[in-house]
């Protein structure tokens, strides 16, 4: 069966972090339709581990109207595309002040493939050195804290951590460790 085909596209919104477009499409059965798509650059998410401790950041997430714990993650400024390992090191340093002697790819994640083109890289950071964060203006209220792994798992189960990317990344870590 033929996949969905884009007939035309128009940008309906743009800011420093994303664009929104509306595409006229042709479905596999030949019927016409529209599709709204949010385009964002690739992001990197970093699970920093030091012994049995994991670094999490907490920040206010405006769309939710609440503060949330998650693994450090983000995109490059101005929708730039950076090499994934460089982006991961940048995000880790910027949000936490941490630097990693080792940065290993655990996998990829698609944020919301039904509405967004954004994809992410998940990294495991070890051999950690601490320093001062260099946060962007929007991240000034963010803070970083170390948690024992068992506490991170409790936070996921209890709903203190609800960030889908963080939970999926943790699952990738567990599966990587289990499968060697």
C-alpha positions in Angstrom: 0.0 0.0 0.0 1.2 3.5 -0.9 2.1 5.7 2.2 0.5 9.1 2.8 1.8 11.6 0.3 2.2 15.3 0.9 0.6 17.4 -1.8 1.4 20.9 -0.4 2.5 22.5 2.9 2.2 25.8 4.5 3.9 27.2 7.7 1.3 28.5 10.1 3.5 29.4 13.1 7.2 29.8 13.9 9.2 30.8 17.0 12.8 30.2 18.2 12.0 26.6 19.2 9.6 25.2 16.6 7.5 25.6 13.5 4.0 24.4 12.9 2.8 23.5 9.5 -0.3 22.3 7.8 0.1 19.8 5.0 -2.5 18.8 2.4 -2.1 15.1 2.0 -3.3 12.2 -0.1 -4.2 9.0 1.9 -3.3 5.5 0.6 -6.9 5.1 -0.6 -6.6 8.2 -2.7 -8.7 10.5 -0.5 -7.5 14.0 0.4 -6.9 15.2 3.9 -4.9 17.6 6.1 -2.2 16.9 8.7 -0.9 19.3 11.3 2.8 18.8 12.1 5.1 20.4 14.8 8.7 20.5 13.6 11.4 20.7 16.2 15.1 19.9 16.0 16.5 16.7 17.4 17.1 16.7 21.2 19.5 14.9 23.5 18.5 13.4 26.8 21.3 12.4 29.3 21.2 9.9 32.1 24.2 10.9 34.2 25.2 8.2 36.7 27.8 8.5 39.4 27.9 5.2 41.4 24.3 4.5 42.4 23.3 8.2 42.0 21.4 9.7 39.0 21.2 13.4 38.2 17.7 14.9 37.6 16.7 18.4 37.0 13.5 20.1 38.1 11.9 23.0 36.3 8.6 24.7 35.7 6.9 23.3 32.6 4.6 26.1 31.4 2.2 24.0 29.3 1.5 21.8 32.4 1.5 24.7 34.9 3.7 22.6 37.2 7.3 21.8 38.2 8.5 18.5 37.0 11.6 16.2 37.6 13.3 14.8 34.5 16.6 13.8 33.1 18.6 16.7 31.5 17.5 17.2 27.9 17.1 19.8 25.3 17.8 21.1 21.8 20.3 23.6 20.4 19.4 27.2 20.3 17.7 28.7 17.3 16.5 25.2 16.0 20.2 24.4 15.1 21.1 20.8 14.4 24.2 19.6 16.3 26.0 16.3 16.3 24.2 14.2 18.9 27.1 13.7 21.3 28.0 17.4 21.2 24.4 18.3 21.9 24.2 15.8 24.8 27.4 17.2 26.4 26.1 20.7 25.9 22.8 20.0 27.6 24.4 18.2 30.5 26.9 21.0 31.1 24.3 23.7 30.6 21.5 22.3 32.9 23.6 20.6 35.6 27.2 21.8 35.4 28.2 18.2 35.0 30.8 16.9 32.5 31.1 13.3 31.5 34.3 11.4 30.7 32.2 8.8 28.8 29.0 9.4 26.8 27.4 6.3 25.3 24.3 6.2 23.1 21.5 4.1 24.6 19.0 4.7 21.8 16.6 6.9 20.0 13.1 8.2 20.9 10.3 9.8 18.9 8.6 12.4 21.1 5.0 12.3 19.6 5.2 10.8 16.1 1.5 11.4 15.5 2.0 15.1 15.6 5.7 16.0 15.7 8.8 15.3 13.6 11.0 15.6 16.7 13.4 12.7 17.5 15.8 12.4 20.3 19.0 10.7 21.3 19.4 9.1 24.7 22.9 9.0 26.3 24.4 7.4 29.3 27.0 9.7 30.9 29.6 8.3 33.4 32.9 9.4 34.8 31.3 12.6 36.0 33.0 15.8 37.0 30.9 18.5 38.7 30.9 22.2 37.8 28.6 25.2 37.6 25.6 25.1 35.2 25.3 27.6 32.4 21.5 27.7 32.0 19.6 29.6 29.4 17.3 32.4 30.5 14.2 30.2 30.4 16.0 27.7 32.7 17.0 30.0 35.5 14.5 28.4 37.9 15.8 25.0 37.2 17.8 23.1 39.8 19.7 19.8 39.7 19.8 17.1 42.4 21.3 13.6 42.7 18.9 10.7 43.6 19.7 7.1 44.4 18.5 4.8 41.6 15.8 3.3 43.9 14.4 6.8 44.6 14.2 7.5 40.8 12.2 4.3 40.4 9.9 5.3 43.2 9.4 8.7 41.7 8.4 7.1 38.4 5.9 4.8 40.1 4.5 7.5 42.3 4.0 10.0 39.4 6.7 12.5 40.6 8.4 11.8 37.3 5.9 11.9 34.5 8.1 13.1 31.6 7.5 10.4 28.9 11.0 10.8 27.5 12.7 10.4 30.9 10.6 7.3 31.6 11.3 5.8 28.1 15.0 6.6 28.5 15.1 4.9 31.8 13.6 1.8 30.2 16.3 1.9 27.6 18.9 2.0 30.3 17.4 -1.0 32.1 17.1 -3.0 28.9 20.7 -2.1 27.9 22.0 -3.2 31.3 20.0 -6.4 31.3 21.0 -7.4 27.8 24.6 -6.3 28.2 
